[in-house]
Amino acid sequence: MNLVIFGIQGSGKGTQAKIMTDRYHLANFETGAELRRLAKEDSPLGKKIKKFTESGKLVPAEVIMQILDNFLSHAPHRQRIIFDGIPRNQKQQKAFDRIMRKWKRKFLAINITIPEEETVKRLLLRARHDDTPEVIRTRIKIFQKNTSPVIEKYRKNREVIDINGNQSIKKVAAEIAKKLDKDFLPR
C-alpha cells in the first residue's frame, strides 16, 4: 500500500510526508523535487523539463505524468511510496490513477486539514515576499476548486484518512501514526 498526501499550503503536509517517509521507510515522490532532480539530467526528459523551467513556464500535466511513470518504472515493486504534490486536479487524478493501475500500486490518501484562517496565519509567518493575504486567499480558492474535488472522489472510492493539522507537528505525526502504524510499520 502506498500513500498520497493532501493538504493546503501551510498545513504541514511536506513536514508530515518527511516524517512518514522516515517512520515507514517509504520512497518519497515529491513533484517539485523530482522536477528539479530531472532538470539536471542530460536525458530527453531532463532536457524537456529544463526547457519549461528555464522559460518560467509551468511544466504541463502530461510531462508531470511522464515523470511519475518514469519514477515508478525504476522503483522496486515492493518499495512503498508516498506521493506529495500529485494529483492536484481532476485531470491529473485521472492520469495518476491510470499510471498507478499500470504499475499495480494501490494507495491510501492522507488529508491534513486546517482552517482557512490558520492557513493565512501560518503562511504570513513564513514572511515570503509573495505571501500577502490576498495571494494566500487566492491559493486557498485554487486548492478548494482544483484539489478538494480530487480528495472527495477518493473519499467516495477509497479510504481517505482526515488528519487535524491544526495542532503541533508532534501531535499531527502521532495522529497519523495512530492510524497507520498497524499497516505500515515493519513487523
Disulfide bonds with the S-S distance in Angstrom:
none
